[in-house]
Amino acid sequence: DAGVIQSPRHEVTEMGQEVTLRCKPISGHDYLFWYRQTMMRGLELLIYFNNNVPIDDSGMPEDRFSAKMPNASFSTLKIQPSEPRDSAVYFCASSFLHSYEQYFGPGTRLTVT
Amino acid sequence: AQSVAQPEDQVNVAEGNPLTVKCTYSVSGNPYLFWYVQYPNRGLQFLLKYITGDNLVKGSYGFEAEFNKSQTSFHLKKPSALVSDSALYFCAVRDVTGGYQKVTFGTGTKLQDIP
């Protein structure tokens, strides 16, 4: 298995632009998580899905952030409009119901100027 | 609320020496505990977990962790450190109040090899 796939690996954009991050979970996994990692705040859970349904989005910073999972093999995290404080590494992870451990993608490093 | 604490931002260890990375937890029920490792510019990788059973859990790359209920600790250990063990280590606990799969991560401990 290729593991969790994220694209792009790096994104540089200007403040006010829309940013879309993409994730393909491991086949057969029924949970998908979006995290954000910064030096100041560490690793934060933004939202997670179970069987494509959002379960907990309490970590989403504000309305500028949105996430979707249209099918079992694809999810997006969108920021519109982006701000410099959104600069971070965004990770997608997936897991299987009975295994508990999560498998992380390589991350997308977002820089908003 | 569930939480984990990693009291050390950094641990220095010489190659060949034993290493310990500390973690304490707080949960309302039975804890599900995890250790992950993050190498530079990479995602987190699962090392090991404690769900139930033996208090000593063995994981990847020769790591092990000991669950201690009385001390609410889950320290990560390795008998003999390698240079390649230099990385960021995260302890995590499953948050039962947040739903079946929500996990709370600690702040991370950087393991640094001393030449």
gemmi code that builds the backbone of each chain (N, CA, C; Angstrom):
import gemmi

chains = {
    "A": [
        ("ASP", (0.845, -1.189, 0.000), (0.000, 0.000, 0.000), (0.888, 1.249, 0.000)),
        ("ALA", (0.428, 2.296, -0.695), (1.234, 3.501, -0.812), (1.166, 4.350, 0.437)),
        ("GLY", (0.314, 4.047, 1.358), (0.164, 4.881, 2.530), (-0.767, 6.047, 2.235)),
        ("VAL", (-0.868, 6.958, 3.193), (-1.697, 8.145, 3.025), (-0.976, 9.104, 2.069)),
        ("ILE", (-1.709, 9.580, 1.088), (-1.116, 10.471, 0.087), (-1.701, 11.863, 0.247)),
        ("GLN", (-0.823, 12.853, 0.276), (-1.248, 14.241, 0.378), (-0.656, 15.058, -0.761)),
        ("SER", (-1.440, 16.015, -1.227), (-0.935, 16.934, -2.244), (-1.548, 18.312, -2.037)),
        ("PRO", (-0.809, 19.367, -2.394), (0.600, 19.338, -2.756), (1.475, 19.144, -1.523)),
        ("ARG", (2.744, 18.924, -1.680), (3.651, 18.811, -0.544), (4.034, 20.186, -0.011)),
        ("HIS", (4.083, 21.150, -0.894), (4.386, 22.523, -0.505), (3.430, 23.448, -1.243)),
        ("GLU", (3.001, 24.489, -0.538), (2.102, 25.470, -1.136), (2.490, 26.846, -0.614)),
        ("VAL", (2.764, 27.738, -1.532), (3.042, 29.122, -1.163), (1.992, 29.983, -1.856)),
        ("THR", (1.311, 30.800, -1.071), (0.237, 31.610, -1.635), (0.211, 32.972, -0.961)),
        ("GLU", (-0.504, 33.869, -1.571), (-0.617, 35.206, -1.005), (-1.880, 35.306, -0.148)),
        ("MET", (-1.807, 36.156, 0.826), (-2.949, 36.389, 1.696), (-4.191, 36.720, 0.867)),
        ("GLY", (-5.305, 36.095, 1.243), (-6.556, 36.337, 0.558), (-6.907, 35.301, -0.494)),
        ("GLN", (-5.922, 34.511, -0.876), (-6.165, 33.490, -1.890), (-6.795, 32.249, -1.265)),
        ("GLU", (-7.469, 31.479, -2.108), (-8.039, 30.202, -1.663), (-6.987, 29.107, -1.765)),
        ("VAL", (-6.960, 28.250, -0.762), (-6.013, 27.136, -0.734), (-6.798, 25.837, -0.561)),
        ("THR", (-6.466, 24.842, -1.349), (-7.110, 23.529, -1.210), (-6.045, 22.464, -1.029)),
        ("LEU", (-6.148, 21.745, 0.071), (-5.244, 20.642, 0.365), (-5.993, 19.334, 0.143)),
        ("ARG", (-5.279, 18.324, -0.356), (-5.920, 17.079, -0.743), (-5.325, 15.882, -0.014)),
        ("CYS", (-6.161, 14.873, 0.178), (-5.717, 13.688, 0.908), (-6.400, 12.450, 0.359)),
        ("LYS", (-5.604, 11.405, 0.197), (-6.130, 10.085, -0.146), (-5.760, 9.147, 0.987)),
        ("PRO", (-6.746, 8.639, 1.736), (-6.426, 7.751, 2.856), (-6.043, 6.361, 2.389)),
        ("ILE", (-5.586, 5.552, 3.325), (-5.269, 4.164, 3.022), (-6.572, 3.417, 2.712)),
        ("SER", (-6.545, 2.630, 1.672), (-7.729, 1.897, 1.262), (-8.228, 0.991, 2.390)),
        ("GLY", (-9.540, 1.070, 2.653), (-10.122, 0.239, 3.700), (-10.233, 0.920, 5.045)),
        ("HIS", (-9.512, 2.013, 5.219), (-9.630, 2.756, 6.474), (-10.943, 3.541, 6.478)),
        ("ASP", (-11.594, 3.558, 7.645), (-12.882, 4.223, 7.701), (-12.876, 5.521, 8.510)),
        ("TYR", (-11.715, 5.914, 9.035), (-11.588, 7.200, 9.715), (-10.528, 8.040, 9.005)),
        ("LEU", (-10.805, 9.332, 8.900), (-9.852, 10.264, 8.310), (-9.772, 11.501, 9.188)),
        ("PHE", (-8.541, 11.938, 9.422), (-8.285, 13.065, 10.324), (-7.500, 14.139, 9.595)),
        ("TRP", (-7.769, 15.389, 9.926), (-6.945, 16.520, 9.476), (-6.337, 17.186, 10.718)),
        ("TYR", (-5.003, 17.357, 10.681), (-4.272, 18.011, 11.768), (-3.489, 19.197, 11.212)),
        ("ARG", (-3.163, 20.119, 12.134), (-2.280, 21.227, 11.804), (-1.152, 21.247, 12.829)),
        ("GLN", (0.079, 21.425, 12.353), (1.239, 21.444, 13.256), (2.000, 22.756, 13.108)),
        ("THR", (2.196, 23.443, 14.210), (3.012, 24.655, 14.249), (3.923, 24.579, 15.461)),
        ("MET", (4.971, 25.363, 15.453), (5.886, 25.394, 16.591), (5.170, 25.903, 17.827)),
        ("MET", (4.316, 26.896, 17.638), (3.678, 27.532, 18.794), (2.583, 26.664, 19.416)),
        ("ARG", (1.803, 25.999, 18.586), (0.613, 25.303, 19.078), (0.726, 23.786, 19.038)),
        ("GLY", (1.836, 23.287, 18.482), (2.007, 21.837, 18.407), (1.069, 21.221, 17.383)),
        ("LEU", (0.613, 20.013, 17.671), (-0.242, 19.258, 16.749), (-1.688, 19.415, 17.191)),
        ("GLU", (-2.509, 19.969, 16.307), (-3.916, 20.228, 16.628), (-4.828, 19.426, 15.693)),
        ("LEU", (-5.817, 18.768, 16.259), (-6.833, 18.095, 15.447), (-7.821, 19.138, 14.953)),
        ("LEU", (-8.025, 19.179, 13.646), (-8.970, 20.139, 13.074), (-10.352, 19.514, 12.929)),
        ("ILE", (-10.401, 18.337, 12.322), (-11.672, 17.673, 12.041), (-11.396, 16.207, 11.779)),
        ("TYR", (-12.402, 15.340, 12.069), (-12.260, 13.972, 11.615), (-13.580, 13.430, 11.089)),
        ("PHE", (-13.456, 12.474, 10.178), (-14.576, 11.846, 9.492), (-14.624, 10.350, 9.831)),
        ("ASN", (-15.837, 9.826, 9.839), (-16.041, 8.388, 9.924), (-16.964, 7.991, 8.776)),
        ("ASN", (-16.500, 7.082, 7.943), (-17.296, 6.676, 6.777), (-17.804, 7.885, 5.988)),
        ("ASN", (-16.911, 8.833, 5.770), (-17.135, 10.036, 4.953), (-17.986, 11.088, 5.639)),
        ("VAL", (-18.430, 10.850, 6.853), (-19.284, 11.801, 7.568), (-18.458, 12.557, 8.605)),
        ("PRO", (-18.526, 13.893, 8.629), (-17.780, 14.636, 9.659), (-18.341, 14.347, 11.041)),
        ("ILE", (-17.478, 13.970, 11.965), (-17.894, 13.606, 13.309), (-17.614, 14.734, 14.305)),
        ("ASP", (-16.460, 15.336, 14.204), (-16.076, 16.372, 15.161), (-15.268, 17.437, 14.430)),
        ("ASP", (-15.814, 18.615, 14.288), (-15.102, 19.718, 13.636), (-14.817, 20.843, 14.633)),
        ("SER", (-14.804, 20.518, 15.902), (-14.607, 21.545, 16.920), (-13.227, 22.190, 16.870)),
        ("GLY", (-12.297, 21.541, 16.207), (-10.961, 22.099, 16.100), (-10.750, 23.021, 14.915)),
        ("MET", (-11.732, 23.135, 14.059), (-11.612, 24.026, 12.901), (-11.570, 25.469, 13.413)),
        ("PRO", (-10.526, 26.210, 13.062), (-10.292, 27.521, 13.677), (-11.422, 28.517, 13.475)),
        ("GLU", (-11.966, 28.575, 12.311), (-13.001, 29.567, 12.016), (-13.643, 29.228, 10.683)),
        ("ASP", (-14.602, 30.044, 10.312), (-15.385, 29.745, 9.113), (-14.568, 29.759, 7.830)),
        ("ARG", (-13.403, 30.293, 7.880), (-12.560, 30.303, 6.677), (-12.110, 28.881, 6.310)),
        ("PHE", (-12.178, 27.969, 7.267), (-11.754, 26.587, 7.044), (-12.971, 25.709, 6.781)),
        ("SER", (-12.837, 24.827, 5.786), (-13.882, 23.853, 5.522), (-13.247, 22.564, 5.040)),
        ("ALA", (-13.887, 21.448, 5.326), (-13.376, 20.149, 4.904), (-14.512, 19.309, 4.366)),
        ("LYS", (-14.168, 18.502, 3.360), (-15.156, 17.613, 2.759), (-14.549, 16.239, 2.531)),
        ("MET", (-15.409, 15.256, 2.476), (-14.977, 13.905, 2.120), (-16.061, 13.315, 1.228)),
        ("PRO", (-15.995, 13.567, -0.064), (-17.059, 13.135, -0.968), (-17.142, 11.626, -1.157)),
        ("ASN", (-16.031, 10.936, -0.919), (-16.043, 9.473, -1.006), (-14.950, 8.903, -0.118)),
        ("ALA", (-14.878, 7.598, -0.048), (-13.967, 6.941, 0.899), (-12.497, 7.112, 0.545)),
        ("SER", (-12.196, 7.597, -0.629), (-10.801, 7.665, -1.050), (-10.299, 9.084, -1.267)),
        ("PHE", (-11.068, 10.086, -0.818), (-10.634, 11.445, -1.098), (-11.213, 12.431, -0.101)),
        ("SER", (-10.367, 13.354, 0.344), (-10.823, 14.424, 1.225), (-10.079, 15.704, 0.889)),
        ("THR", (-10.733, 16.833, 1.131), (-10.104, 18.133, 0.920), (-10.252, 19.000, 2.159)),
        ("LEU", (-9.266, 19.844, 2.371), (-9.310, 20.894, 3.397), (-9.090, 22.212, 2.667)),
        ("LYS", (-10.065, 23.102, 2.801), (-10.015, 24.355, 2.061), (-9.921, 25.527, 3.023)),
        ("ILE", (-9.114, 26.496, 2.664), (-8.992, 27.731, 3.435), (-9.295, 28.886, 2.480)),
        ("GLN", (-10.319, 29.666, 2.827), (-10.737, 30.760, 1.969), (-11.359, 31.872, 2.808)),
        ("PRO", (-10.771, 33.059, 2.862), (-9.476, 33.430, 2.310), (-8.345, 33.049, 3.264)),
        ("SER", (-7.175, 32.809, 2.720), (-6.035, 32.431, 3.560), (-5.409, 33.670, 4.209)),
        ("GLU", (-4.783, 33.457, 5.377), (-4.112, 34.511, 6.120), (-2.724, 34.014, 6.529)),
        ("PRO", (-1.797, 34.930, 6.766), (-0.442, 34.508, 7.162), (-0.422, 33.587, 8.380)),
        ("ARG", (-1.334, 33.772, 9.316), (-1.348, 32.925, 10.517), (-1.791, 31.497, 10.220)),
        ("ASP", (-2.229, 31.223, 9.008), (-2.571, 29.854, 8.612), (-1.329, 29.065, 8.201)),
        ("SER", (-0.209, 29.722, 8.105), (1.031, 29.048, 7.727), (1.343, 27.949, 8.748)),
        ("ALA", (1.519, 26.732, 8.244), (1.708, 25.568, 9.113), (1.940, 24.353, 8.222)),
        ("VAL", (2.171, 23.211, 8.870), (2.172, 21.942, 8.156), (0.841, 21.260, 8.466)),
        ("TYR", (0.145, 20.878, 7.426), (-1.157, 20.232, 7.569), (-1.004, 18.745, 7.246)),
        ("PHE", (-1.436, 17.921, 8.200), (-1.345, 16.474, 8.040), (-2.729, 15.862, 7.902)),
        ("CYS", (-2.789, 14.860, 7.064), (-3.950, 14.003, 6.969), (-3.539, 12.640, 7.531)),
        ("ALA", (-4.444, 11.981, 8.235), (-4.171, 10.660, 8.778), (-5.424, 9.798, 8.618)),
        ("SER", (-5.228, 8.497, 8.555), (-6.377, 7.602, 8.482), (-6.175, 6.430, 9.429)),
        ("SER", (-7.288, 5.796, 9.780), (-7.194, 4.635, 10.664), (-8.359, 3.692, 10.394)),
        ("PHE", (-8.192, 2.483, 10.889), (-9.207, 1.445, 10.762), (-9.884, 1.308, 12.115)),
        ("LEU", (-11.153, 1.070, 12.111), (-11.972, 1.070, 13.314), (-11.361, 0.288, 14.468)),
        ("HIS", (-10.869, -0.904, 14.214), (-10.447, -1.780, 15.299), (-8.950, -1.764, 15.564)),
        ("SER", (-8.230, -0.866, 14.927), (-6.778, -0.855, 15.136), (-6.329, 0.311, 16.005)),
        ("TYR", (-7.078, 1.353, 16.093), (-6.851, 2.535, 16.925), (-5.700, 3.418, 16.482)),
        ("GLU", (-4.572, 2.848, 16.010), (-3.470, 3.712, 15.615), (-3.777, 4.422, 14.306)),
        ("GLN", (-3.185, 5.597, 14.141), (-3.400, 6.397, 12.956), (-2.157, 6.375, 12.075)),
        ("TYR", (-2.396, 6.449, 10.765), (-1.324, 6.472, 9.786), (-1.340, 7.839, 9.113)),
        ("PHE", (-0.198, 8.526, 9.214), (-0.105, 9.906, 8.748), (0.484, 9.999, 7.345)),
        ("GLY", (0.000, 10.989, 6.608), (0.619, 11.335, 5.345), (1.865, 12.182, 5.574)),
        ("PRO", (2.555, 12.544, 4.504), (3.801, 13.304, 4.623), (3.587, 14.776, 4.955)),
        ("GLY", (2.359, 15.240, 4.838), (2.054, 16.618, 5.186), (2.152, 17.579, 4.003)),
        ("THR", (1.448, 18.702, 4.147), (1.541, 19.819, 3.205), (2.034, 21.025, 3.979)),
        ("ARG", (3.169, 21.561, 3.546), (3.702, 22.767, 4.199), (3.111, 23.976, 3.501)),
        ("LEU", (2.277, 24.715, 4.221), (1.598, 25.889, 3.668), (2.262, 27.161, 4.174)),
        ("THR", (2.595, 28.022, 3.238), (3.137, 29.342, 3.575), (2.243, 30.388, 2.940)),
        ("VAL", (1.697, 31.260, 3.771), (0.847, 32.350, 3.293), (1.586, 33.668, 3.514)),
        ("THR", (1.849, 34.378, 2.439), (2.631, 35.621, 2.544), (1.741, 36.853, 2.474)),
    ],
    "B": [
        ("ALA", (-11.819, 16.048, 30.674), (-11.016, 16.061, 29.448), (-9.797, 15.157, 29.629)),
        ("GLN", (-9.376, 14.580, 28.534), (-8.203, 13.712, 28.551), (-6.980, 14.529, 28.172)),
        ("SER", (-5.845, 14.160, 28.702), (-4.632, 14.891, 28.357), (-3.402, 14.026, 28.592)),
        ("VAL", (-2.329, 14.398, 27.937), (-1.025, 13.788, 28.184), (-0.013, 14.905, 28.392)),
        ("ALA", (0.995, 14.616, 29.196), (2.052, 15.586, 29.454), (3.400, 14.950, 29.160)),
        ("GLN", (4.200, 15.648, 28.423), (5.573, 15.230, 28.172), (6.454, 16.302, 28.821)),
        ("PRO", (7.002, 16.018, 29.982), (7.645, 17.062, 30.779), (8.967, 17.568, 30.217)),
        ("GLU", (9.560, 16.823, 29.307), (10.860, 17.217, 28.753), (10.720, 17.629, 27.294)),
        ("ASP", (11.186, 18.846, 26.984), (11.189, 19.269, 25.585), (12.257, 18.521, 24.800)),
        ("GLN", (13.354, 18.193, 25.470), (14.460, 17.524, 24.796), (15.129, 16.545, 25.745)),
        ("VAL", (15.555, 15.422, 25.192), (16.326, 14.425, 25.924), (17.594, 14.162, 25.135)),
        ("ASN", (18.726, 14.243, 25.810), (20.005, 13.975, 25.175), (20.489, 12.586, 25.577)),
        ("VAL", (20.966, 11.826, 24.615), (21.440, 10.479, 24.899), (22.584, 10.131, 23.962)),
        ("ALA", (23.565, 9.444, 24.495), (24.690, 8.992, 23.683), (24.365, 7.643, 23.067)),
        ("GLU", (24.876, 7.440, 21.876), (24.641, 6.163, 21.201), (25.124, 5.008, 22.069)),
        ("GLY", (24.284, 3.993, 22.170), (24.632, 2.832, 22.979), (24.080, 2.890, 24.389)),
        ("ASN", (23.704, 4.053, 24.826), (23.129, 4.198, 26.166), (21.626, 3.972, 26.133)),
        ("PRO", (21.032, 3.586, 27.281), (19.579, 3.437, 27.322), (18.897, 4.805, 27.279)),
        ("LEU", (17.715, 4.840, 26.711), (16.979, 6.089, 26.650), (15.588, 5.923, 27.239)),
        ("THR", (15.094, 7.004, 27.807), (13.732, 7.055, 28.331), (13.122, 8.390, 27.953)),
        ("VAL", (11.920, 8.339, 27.409), (11.149, 9.542, 27.113), (9.880, 9.446, 27.946)),
        ("LYS", (9.641, 10.472, 28.752), (8.585, 10.389, 29.747), (7.234, 10.890, 29.237)),
        ("CYS", (6.172, 10.256, 29.771), (4.809, 10.655, 29.440), (3.913, 10.314, 30.612)),
        ("THR", (3.088, 11.266, 31.018), (2.045, 10.989, 31.992), (0.705, 11.358, 31.376)),
        ("TYR", (-0.349, 10.730, 31.869), (-1.649, 10.919, 31.241), (-2.725, 11.191, 32.277)),
        ("SER", (-3.837, 11.690, 31.773), (-5.012, 11.905, 32.602), (-6.243, 11.548, 31.783)),
        ("VAL", (-6.983, 10.547, 32.261), (-8.216, 10.126, 31.585), (-9.273, 9.805, 32.626)),
        ("SER", (-10.521, 9.811, 32.191), (-11.602, 9.518, 33.119), (-11.890, 8.032, 33.218)),
        ("GLY", (-11.530, 7.296, 32.176), (-11.784, 5.856, 32.181), (-10.504, 5.101, 31.921)),
        ("ASN", (-10.621, 3.975, 31.249), (-9.430, 3.195, 30.911), (-8.681, 3.862, 29.766)),
        ("PRO", (-7.363, 4.024, 29.916), (-6.615, 4.746, 28.878), (-6.208, 3.857, 27.711)),
        ("TYR", (-6.299, 4.430, 26.539), (-5.668, 3.851, 25.362), (-4.497, 4.781, 25.047)),
        ("LEU", (-3.285, 4.263, 25.097), (-2.092, 5.099, 25.007), (-1.226, 4.714, 23.821)),
        ("PHE", (-0.562, 5.714, 23.244), (0.192, 5.519, 22.016), (1.508, 6.309, 22.071)),
        ("TRP", (2.483, 5.821, 21.313), (3.693, 6.579, 21.029), (3.870, 6.647, 19.514)),
        ("TYR", (4.219, 7.860, 19.055), (4.527, 8.099, 17.656), (5.882, 8.780, 17.565)),
        ("VAL", (6.545, 8.613, 16.408), (7.812, 9.269, 16.147), (7.689, 10.096, 14.866)),
        ("GLN", (8.331, 11.259, 14.874), (8.334, 12.110, 13.688), (9.764, 12.468, 13.325)),
        ("TYR", (10.184, 12.043, 12.148), (11.486, 12.432, 11.612), (11.337, 13.750, 10.860)),
        ("PRO", (12.422, 14.479, 10.681), (12.332, 15.802, 10.032), (11.617, 15.747, 8.690)),
        ("ASN", (10.701, 16.669, 8.514), (9.950, 16.826, 7.261), (9.147, 15.580, 6.894)),
        ("ARG", (8.723, 14.847, 7.909), (7.913, 13.653, 7.673), (6.666, 13.688, 8.547)),
        ("GLY", (5.703, 12.836, 8.210), (4.534, 12.680, 9.069), (4.856, 11.803, 10.264)),
        ("LEU", (3.941, 11.765, 11.215), (4.130, 10.925, 12.398), (4.021, 9.457, 12.015)),
        ("GLN", (4.831, 8.627, 12.679), (4.780, 7.183, 12.461), (4.431, 6.498, 13.776)),
        ("PHE", (3.515, 5.570, 13.726), (3.096, 4.817, 14.890), (4.228, 3.909, 15.371)),
        ("LEU", (4.496, 3.924, 16.686), (5.523, 3.065, 17.281), (4.912, 1.897, 18.053)),
        ("LEU", (3.989, 2.233, 18.967), (3.395, 1.196, 19.792), (2.153, 1.735, 20.491)),
        ("LYS", (1.391, 0.809, 21.077), (0.172, 1.204, 21.770), (-0.075, 0.292, 22.963)),
        ("TYR", (-0.782, 0.837, 23.957), (-1.296, 0.052, 25.063), (-2.818, 0.193, 25.061)),
        ("ILE", (-3.489, -0.953, 24.978), (-4.943, -0.972, 25.072), (-5.357, -1.722, 26.332)),
        ("THR", (-4.815, -2.925, 26.473), (-5.078, -3.753, 27.630), (-4.029, -4.851, 27.662)),
        ("GLY", (-3.960, -5.588, 28.769), (-3.030, -6.705, 28.822), (-1.727, -6.362, 29.524)),
        ("ASP", (-0.633, -6.923, 29.034), (0.668, -6.753, 29.675), (1.053, -5.282, 29.761)),
        ("ASN", (1.626, -4.902, 30.905), (2.002, -3.504, 31.100), (3.202, -3.109, 30.246)),
        ("LEU", (4.023, -4.079, 29.860), (5.175, -3.787, 29.002), (4.793, -4.067, 27.559)),
        ("VAL", (4.843, -3.021, 26.763), (4.436, -3.122, 25.370), (5.667, -2.963, 24.479)),
        ("LYS", (5.820, -3.852, 23.532), (6.943, -3.768, 22.597), (6.454, -3.237, 21.261)),
        ("GLY", (7.314, -2.418, 20.623), (6.916, -1.812, 19.373), (8.012, -1.871, 18.326)),
        ("SER", (7.918, -0.935, 17.387), (8.848, -0.902, 16.256), (10.220, -0.395, 16.678)),
        ("TYR", (11.231, -0.763, 15.889), (12.609, -0.267, 16.015), (13.220, -0.514, 17.392)),
        ("GLY", (12.765, -1.535, 18.097), (13.343, -1.881, 19.390), (12.825, -1.081, 20.561)),
        ("PHE", (11.831, -0.248, 20.329), (11.247, 0.541, 21.414), (10.237, -0.280, 22.220)),
        ("GLU", (10.095, 0.100, 23.468), (9.087, -0.476, 24.338), (8.580, 0.596, 25.270)),
        ("ALA", (7.420, 0.359, 25.867), (6.862, 1.320, 26.806), (6.214, 0.563, 27.942)),
        ("GLU", (6.277, 1.160, 29.117), (5.715, 0.526, 30.295), (4.532, 1.316, 30.809)),
        ("PHE", (3.387, 0.673, 30.874), (2.181, 1.283, 31.406), (2.183, 1.116, 32.921)),
        ("ASN", (2.054, 2.228, 33.637), (2.031, 2.201, 35.091), (0.773, 2.933, 35.553)),
        ("LYS", (-0.225, 2.151, 35.959), (-1.517, 2.750, 36.298), (-1.445, 3.600, 37.556)),
        ("SER", (-0.687, 3.159, 38.549), (-0.615, 3.898, 39.807), (0.072, 5.251, 39.637)),
        ("GLN", (1.018, 5.308, 38.730), (1.724, 6.567, 38.478), (1.176, 7.297, 37.255)),
        ("THR", (0.158, 6.754, 36.642), (-0.436, 7.291, 35.397), (0.650, 7.693, 34.399)),
        ("SER", (1.542, 6.748, 34.166), (2.649, 7.034, 33.248), (2.722, 5.988, 32.147)),
        ("PHE", (3.368, 6.380, 31.076), (3.555, 5.486, 29.919), (4.865, 5.909, 29.257)),
        ("HIS", (5.966, 5.618, 29.914), (7.288, 6.051, 29.440), (7.803, 5.169, 28.313)),
        ("LEU", (8.408, 5.805, 27.353), (9.003, 5.105, 26.208), (10.459, 4.796, 26.526)),
        ("LYS", (10.891, 3.579, 26.182), (12.246, 3.170, 26.521), (12.890, 2.405, 25.380)),
        ("LYS", (14.231, 2.433, 25.395), (15.007, 1.611, 24.473), (16.314, 1.272, 25.150)),
        ("PRO", (16.722, 0.016, 25.157), (17.921, -0.382, 25.908), (19.211, 0.258, 25.391)),
        ("SER", (19.283, 0.464, 24.070), (20.523, 0.968, 23.491), (20.178, 1.917, 22.339)),
        ("ALA", (20.466, 3.194, 22.529), (20.082, 4.187, 21.534), (20.973, 4.143, 20.299)),
        ("LEU", (20.364, 4.483, 19.169), (21.083, 4.617, 17.909), (21.046, 6.084, 17.471)),
        ("VAL", (22.010, 6.465, 16.657), (22.011, 7.823, 16.113), (20.723, 8.085, 15.342)),
        ("SER", (20.253, 7.053, 14.670), (19.049, 7.180, 13.846), (17.769, 7.347, 14.672)),
        ("ASP", (17.869, 7.208, 15.991), (16.699, 7.433, 16.855), (16.442, 8.917, 17.087)),
        ("SER", (17.354, 9.764, 16.688), (17.168, 11.203, 16.847), (15.943, 11.651, 16.060)),
        ("ALA", (14.946, 12.142, 16.777), (13.662, 12.502, 16.167), (12.807, 13.147, 17.242)),
        ("LEU", (11.566, 13.460, 16.855), (10.584, 14.033, 17.775), (9.594, 12.936, 18.150)),
        ("TYR", (9.362, 12.759, 19.435), (8.514, 11.675, 19.917), (7.268, 12.244, 20.587)),
        ("PHE", (6.108, 11.688, 20.199), (4.836, 12.149, 20.727), (4.133, 11.024, 21.468)),
        ("CYS", (3.668, 11.334, 22.660), (2.775, 10.472, 23.400), (1.344, 10.911, 23.092)),
        ("ALA", (0.403, 9.960, 23.091), (-0.981, 10.312, 22.787), (-1.934, 9.433, 23.587)),
        ("VAL", (-3.115, 9.979, 23.844), (-4.135, 9.241, 24.586), (-5.462, 9.344, 23.848)),
        ("ARG", (-6.195, 8.258, 23.847), (-7.504, 8.294, 23.214), (-8.481, 9.000, 24.122)),
        ("ASP", (-9.173, 9.970, 23.536), (-10.116, 10.791, 24.281), (-11.487, 10.161, 24.193)),
        ("VAL", (-11.940, 9.500, 25.230), (-13.212, 8.792, 25.157), (-14.392, 9.746, 25.104)),
        ("THR", (-14.235, 10.955, 25.651), (-15.361, 11.890, 25.639), (-15.539, 12.511, 24.266)),
        ("GLY", (-14.506, 12.501, 23.490), (-14.583, 13.134, 22.182), (-15.062, 12.219, 21.087)),
        ("GLY", (-15.324, 11.003, 21.431), (-15.736, 10.080, 20.384), (-14.776, 8.922, 20.280)),
        ("TYR", (-15.150, 7.980, 19.514), (-14.452, 6.709, 19.517), (-12.989, 6.816, 19.109)),
        ("GLN", (-12.662, 7.691, 18.178), (-11.317, 7.685, 17.618), (-10.537, 8.963, 17.858)),
        ("LYS", (-11.050, 9.899, 18.635), (-10.336, 11.147, 18.837), (-9.167, 10.930, 19.781)),
        ("VAL", (-7.986, 11.372, 19.346), (-6.756, 11.181, 20.110), (-6.135, 12.534, 20.422)),
        ("THR", (-5.669, 12.692, 21.649), (-4.992, 13.923, 22.058), (-3.495, 13.662, 22.137)),
        ("PHE", (-2.719, 14.494, 21.464), (-1.268, 14.337, 21.426), (-0.588, 15.255, 22.438)),
        ("GLY", (0.550, 14.790, 22.957), (1.380, 15.638, 23.783), (2.150, 16.634, 22.939)),
        ("THR", (2.961, 17.425, 23.599), (3.696, 18.498, 22.933), (4.965, 18.025, 22.239)),
        ("GLY", (5.343, 16.784, 22.498), (6.506, 16.228, 21.826), (7.793, 16.387, 22.620)),
        ("THR", (8.679, 15.406, 22.487), (10.012, 15.438, 23.101), (11.036, 15.152, 22.015)),
        ("LYS", (11.978, 16.053, 21.887), (13.036, 15.870, 20.889), (14.140, 15.005, 21.487)),
        ("LEU", (14.441, 13.914, 20.814), (15.537, 13.040, 21.243), (16.761, 13.407, 20.437)),
        ("GLN", (17.809, 13.813, 21.148), (19.018, 14.303, 20.506), (20.186, 13.404, 20.848)),
        ("ASP", (20.873, 12.958, 19.803), (22.054, 12.133, 20.024), (23.240, 12.998, 20.426)),
        ("ILE", (23.951, 12.548, 21.438), (25.181, 13.228, 21.848), (26.355, 12.463, 21.260)),
        ("PRO", (27.147, 13.082, 20.394), (28.252, 12.367, 19.753), (29.273, 11.852, 20.767)),
    ],
}
model = gemmi.Model(1)
for chain_id, residues in chains.items():
    chain = gemmi.Chain(chain_id)
    for i, (resn, *xyz) in enumerate(residues, 1):
        res = gemmi.Residue()
        res.name, res.seqid = resn, gemmi.SeqId(i, " ")
        for name, pos in zip(("N", "CA", "C"), xyz):
            atom = gemmi.Atom()
            atom.name, atom.element = name, gemmi.Element(name[0])
            atom.pos, atom.b_iso = gemmi.Position(*pos), 0.0
            res.add_atom(atom)
        chain.add_residue(res)
    model.add_chain(chain)
structure = gemmi.Structure()
structure.add_model(model)
structure.setup_entities()
